[in-house]
C-alpha cells in the first residue's frame, strides 16, 4: 500500500485517510485491489489497482465500473474522483470508455 500512496502523492493526490476495501465486502473474486480515501480537500477518492499481465480490455473496464457502483452503494458515498492504476497495456476502446465515465488512468509498475 505504501508504493500506491507514494505514487499517488507524485500525481498530487494527498490523503488524510486511506484504507483498503476487502473484495468479499463487494462480493467479487476479481483480482483487483480497491482502496478508498479522503483527500486534503475532504473529497472521497476511489482507487482501483489492476496488476495483471494481460491487456486491459473492455470487459475489464465494464467490471471496474460495476465494482465502482457496488462500492458507492455499500459505502454510501458519492466519490468525487475515480483513479485506475494499471500495470499492463490498455485497449483504446476501454480507455476512452473509462475516461467518459470520469476515470483517471495511470500506468503503474
LOPA-596178 format. One record per residue (C-alpha): residue in one letter; z, x, y. Coordinates in nm, 4 decimals. Example, Ala and Ser with C-alpha at 12.3 -4.5 7.8 and 13.67 -1.06 7.14 Angstrom:
<marvos>
resn, up, east, north
A, 0.7800, 1.2300, -0.4500
S, 0.7140, 1.3670, -0.1060
</marvos>
This chain:
<marvos>
resn, up, east, north
X, 0.0000, 0.0000, 0.0000
X, 0.0640, 0.2948, 0.2308
X, -0.3021, 0.4008, 0.2212
X, -0.4101, 0.0485, 0.3176
X, -0.1725, 0.0307, 0.6140
X, -0.2810, 0.3748, 0.7362
X, -0.6497, 0.2824, 0.7055
X, -0.5981, -0.0434, 0.8941
X, -0.3991, 0.1304, 1.1678
X, -0.7034, 0.3521, 1.2316
X, -0.9042, 0.0304, 1.2737
X, -0.6475, -0.0936, 1.5302
X, -0.4640, -0.3354, 1.3001
X, -0.0944, -0.2629, 1.3537
X, 0.1529, -0.4835, 1.1704
X, 0.5115, -0.5904, 1.2308
X, 0.5283, -0.7340, 0.8799
X, 0.3007, -0.6632, 0.5830
X, 0.3506, -0.7843, 0.2260
X, 0.1575, -0.8195, -0.0968
X, 0.0779, -1.1607, -0.2433
X, 0.1037, -1.1890, -0.6200
X, -0.2168, -1.3178, -0.7789
X, -0.0136, -1.5500, -1.0022
X, 0.1027, -1.7477, -0.6999
X, -0.2623, -1.8178, -0.6182
X, -0.3380, -1.8953, -0.9815
X, -0.6067, -1.6319, -1.0303
X, -0.6765, -1.3438, -1.2641
X, -0.9253, -1.1767, -1.0313
X, -0.8842, -0.8031, -0.9832
X, -0.8344, -0.8152, -0.6094
X, -0.5283, -0.7158, -0.4106
X, -0.4228, -0.9688, -0.1485
X, -0.1931, -0.8938, 0.1434
X, -0.0714, -1.0936, 0.4379
X, 0.0608, -0.9510, 0.7572
X, 0.1707, -1.0296, 1.1094
X, 0.0234, -0.8032, 1.3754
X, 0.1880, -0.6983, 1.7022
X, 0.0318, -0.9974, 1.8819
X, 0.2011, -1.2326, 1.6284
X, -0.1299, -1.3284, 1.4653
X, -0.1449, -1.3755, 1.0897
X, -0.3901, -1.1467, 0.9103
X, -0.5173, -1.1822, 0.5519
X, -0.6279, -0.8580, 0.3853
X, -0.8274, -0.8550, 0.0613
X, -0.8814, -0.5222, -0.1178
X, -1.1569, -0.5024, -0.3803
X, -1.1556, -0.1725, -0.5695
X, -1.4360, -0.2488, -0.8152
X, -1.7055, -0.0003, -0.9090
X, -1.9802, -0.2593, -0.9379
X, -2.1727, -0.4059, -0.6465
X, -2.0050, -0.6782, -0.4400
X, -2.2349, -0.9796, -0.4839
X, -2.2494, -1.3381, -0.3630
X, -2.0284, -1.4598, -0.6483
X, -1.7537, -1.2237, -0.5317
X, -1.7960, -1.3464, -0.1742
X, -1.7541, -1.7091, -0.2828
X, -1.4478, -1.6156, -0.4901
X, -1.2936, -1.4367, -0.1920
X, -1.3477, -1.7375, 0.0319
X, -1.1941, -1.9710, -0.2294
X, -0.8914, -1.7428, -0.2670
X, -0.8519, -1.7365, 0.1101
X, -0.8471, -2.1179, 0.1202
X, -0.5813, -2.1222, -0.1538
X, -0.3804, -1.8654, 0.0409
X, -0.3947, -2.0861, 0.3518
X, -0.2752, -2.3883, 0.1538
X, 0.0087, -2.2069, -0.0214
X, 0.1419, -2.0093, 0.2752
X, 0.0991, -2.2883, 0.5296
X, -0.0527, -2.0568, 0.7923
X, -0.3904, -2.0602, 0.9580
X, -0.4880, -1.6936, 0.9575
X, -0.6435, -1.5612, 1.2783
X, -0.8128, -1.2626, 1.1123
X, -0.9605, -1.2021, 0.7664
X, -1.0230, -0.8455, 0.6517
X, -1.2065, -0.7309, 0.3387
X, -1.1772, -0.3701, 0.2218
X, -1.4279, -0.2771, -0.0481
X, -1.4878, 0.0469, -0.2323
X, -1.8352, -0.0356, -0.3631
X, -2.1687, -0.1313, -0.2123
X, -2.2137, -0.4838, -0.0829
X, -2.5090, -0.7176, -0.1183
X, -2.6710, -0.8060, 0.2149
X, -2.6534, -1.1825, 0.1460
X, -2.2831, -1.1703, 0.0685
X, -2.2197, -0.9532, 0.3740
X, -2.3940, -1.1992, 0.6065
X, -2.2175, -1.4936, 0.4377
X, -1.8753, -1.3376, 0.4896
X, -1.9498, -1.2413, 0.8499
X, -2.0498, -1.6040, 0.9201
X, -1.7122, -1.7113, 0.7814
X, -1.5299, -1.4709, 1.0153
X, -1.4518, -1.1805, 0.7837
X, -1.4328, -0.8185, 0.8998
X, -1.5702, -0.5879, 0.6261
X, -1.4793, -0.2213, 0.5951
X, -1.5748, 0.0423, 0.3388
X, -1.2525, 0.1662, 0.1805
X, -1.2297, 0.4614, -0.0557
</marvos>
